[in-house]
């Protein structure tokens, strides 16, 4: 919806502003003509046009401000879409080029069994990378679908967190102890797939952007607030600058230059997280890690009584 409005509204507003300027110009000319004729009604005409002109001028100034805001939004949207195209192109081209090289090598000469095993392992990683990209795009498409009555269920969030942590560790091929969990049993009323999407993306980002030498990811639960369950996912990476923390939840947004990154991604994960949490009447906050370097994401969810 926003993509369509971003072009329609600036054009419509620009036309309205042009009409207002033409009306003010014609009115000013008529006022000068009446004043030149020295008509007895010139004073009344002058004050009437002064009121109308002042009102139009006010609307024109407001319109200019709105036009600038809408134009800036349209430019930002174009940047995000360009960033997304660069990201998807890179995510598609890299594994495809790698797969092509593996297949050409296997087709041209016979390799020892150990090298063949390494090649097959690399090919599987490339396929999983492509599969992750496609799943992210499908997840964004599913956001348009609102849950129907009866689809919600009682979900044990501690089970979801353990399952997501295991999946992410397996995907990144890191030891299970990389993600430390301090969990308590709690129930959230929602679709399980939505909750899995939220925490799989958060844990995946935490593992991806943790320190490369000694990655540390922590998942903690807090049940001290009545009727709420708070989940904190933290890493020991470089952190996120405070002035950019609000931007990271936008669609297609990734920090830095797309072509200079060494971490794969599309800039859709946190957008999916924010959209699903808003539907669950939940909030998410980003802050620095309490101890040491890193980032902490805090998710506040409504809790059901057991």
N, C-alpha and C positions, 0 to 999 in steps of 0.2 A: 504493500500500500504506500509506504513512504517513498519508494522509488518513483511512483507515478505522480504523487502530489508535489515532489520536490521540483519538477519541471512545470507543472500546470499552475501552481500558485504564484511563482515569480512572474510568469508571463501575464497572468490575469491581473496581478497587482501592478505590473508595469503599464498595462493598458489603462487601468483606472487612474494612475498618476498622470498619464499623458492627457486624459480627458479633463482632469482637474486643472492642469496647467493651462489648457486651451480655454476653459471657462473663465479662469482668472484673467487671462490675457484679453479676451473679448470684453469682459466686464470692465477692465481698466480702461480700454479704449472708449467704451460707451460713456464712462464717467467723465473722461477728459472732453468728449464731444459736448456733453450736456453742460459741463462747467464753462466751456468756451462760448456757448450760446447765451450764457448768463441768464438761464431760465430761473423763474421764481422757485421751481421745485428742485433746483440743483443741490441745495443744502440737504434736503431730505434724501435725495438720490445718493448723495455722497455718503451720508451716515449709514444708509441701508447697505450700500455696497461695501463699506468698511467692515460691517459686521459679517457679511457673507464672505468677503475675502479673507478675514481673519480666521473664520471657521475652516475654509478650504485650505488655507496655509497650514493650519494645525494638522488637518488630515493628511496633507502631503508630507509633512515632516514625519508623522507616525508611519505613513506608508513607506517612506524611504528607509526608516529603521527596520521595518518588517522585511522589506525587500533585501536589505543587507543580510539580515539573519537567515532568511530562506536561501539566499545565494551561498552563504558560508556553509549551510547544511548540505546543499547540493554539491559543493566542491568537496566537502569531507566525505560524502557518500561516494563520489567518483574516486577519491583516493582509496577508500576502503575496498571498492570493487576492483580497482587496479591491483591493490595489494593481494586481494583474494585470487585474482587471475595469475599473478606471479607465483603465489604460493602453490596453487593447484597444479600449475604447469611444472613447477619444480618437483612437486610430489609425484607427478605422473612420469616425468621424463627420467628422473634418476633411477627408480627401480626398473623401468622398462629397458633403459640402456644397460643396466647391470645384468638383467635377465638375458638380454640379447647376447652380451659378451660371454656369459656362462654357456649358453646353448651353442654358440659358434665354436667355443673351445672344445666342448664335449663332442661336437659333431666332426671336428677335424682330426682329432687324435685320441688315442686311447690313454686314459690317465690311470695312475695307480689307485687302488681302492680308497686310501686315506684322502687323496686329493679329490676324488669323486664325492666322498662324504662331505668334505668342506664345501664343494661347489653346490651340492644339493641343499646344504644348510643355508648358504647364502641366498639361493634361489627361494627357499621357503621364507626367509626374512623379507625379501623383496615382495613376495606375494602377500604376506601379512601387512606390509606397509601399504600396499594398494588397497587391501581389504579395509584397513583402518580409515583411509581417506574416503572410500565409498560409504562406509558406515556413518561417518560424520555428516556427510551430505544428506544421507537418508534420515539421520536423526533430526537435522534442521527441517527437512520436509515434514516430518511427523509432528513438529511443534504446532503446525496449523490445526492439528486434530485435537479437539478438547475431549477430555474423558467423559464418557457417558455414565449415567446413573447405574450403579451396580458394578462398575469396573474397579472401584476402590476396594481395598482390602486391608486387613491388619497386617502390617509388615514389621518384623523384628529388625530394627535398624542395625543392631550389632551383627546379625548374620549377614546383612547386606555389606557392611563395611569389611568383614573378614573375606567374603567372597570377592569383592572388588580389589582388595589388597593382593590376594593371591593371583588374580587375573593380571593385574598390572605388573607384578614381579615376574610372572611367567613371560609376559610380552616383552619386557625390557631385559629379560635374562639376567636378573639380579637375584641374590640370595633372599629367601623369604624374610630373614631378619632385618633386611633393609627397611622394611615398614614395620615399626613397632606400634602395637595396638594396646590401648588401655580402655576397655569397653565395659559397658554395663547393659543389662537387658532393658530394652525400651521398645515401645510399639508406636508406629506412625501410621495414620490412616491415609493411604494413597495407592497409586498403582506402583507395584514393585519395580517395573521397568523404568519409571520416571526416577525413582530413588537411586537405582543402579546407574542411570545415566549421569546423575548429578555427581555422585561420589567417585565413579570410575574416572570421570574427567578431572576432578580435583586431585585424586591420588596420582593419576597419570601425569599431570603437570608437576606435581611435587617430586615425583621420581625423576622425571625428565630434566627438571631444572635444579635438582639437588647438586651438591658438590660432586665433581667427577672422581676425585680421589677417595673420599670416604662419604658416600651418600647416606644421609640420615633423614628419614621421614617418620613423623609421629602422628598418630590418630588418637585423640582423646575425647571422651564423652563427659558431659556435665549435666546432672539431673537435679541440680539444686533449685532451679527456678520452677515453681509450680506450673504444671501443665505444659512445660517446654522441655525439649532436649537440645542441648548445644553440642555440636561436633566441631572440633578444631583439627585441621589438617595443616601441618607445618613441615617445612623443609629447611635445609641448611645451604641453600643456594645463594646467589648474589643479591636477591631481594628485588623489590619493585619500588622505584621512586614514588614518593608520596603524591606528586603532582600528576602521576599517570595512572593511579589506581582506579580512578573512575572510568578511564577510557578502556581498560582491558576487557570490560564486559560487553563492549560493542561488537557488532557482527563484522567479521573479516579483520578485526583489529589484532595486530601483533606488533610488539615494540621493536624498534630498530628497522633497518633496511632488510627487505625480504630476501634479496639476493646475497646478503652477507651472513645469513644465519647458518649455524651448524646443527640446529635442532629442527626436526621435521614438524609440520603442523599447518593448519589452515586458518587459525584465528576464529574458530567456531566453538571450541570447547566451552569457554567461559560464557559465551552468549547463550548456549544451551542451558548451562547451569543457572544463570540468572532468570531466564524465561520460565524454566520449570519450577524454580523456587517461588517465583511470584505467584504461580498458580496454586502452590501449596500453602499460601499465606505465610511465607517464611522470608527470612532476611539473610543476607550474606555480607560479611565485612572483611576487609583486607587490612592487615597491619604487619608491622615488623615482628619477627619472632621474639618471644619473651626473653630467651637466653641465647646469646650468640647471634650469628648472622643468619639471615633467611627470611622467609615470608610465612605468614600464618593466615589461613582462610577460616573464618568462623561462621558456621551455618546454624541458624536458630529455627527449629522446627516445632510445630505443635505436637504434643505428646498425648497419646490415648492411654487411659487407664487399663491395666491388664485385666 
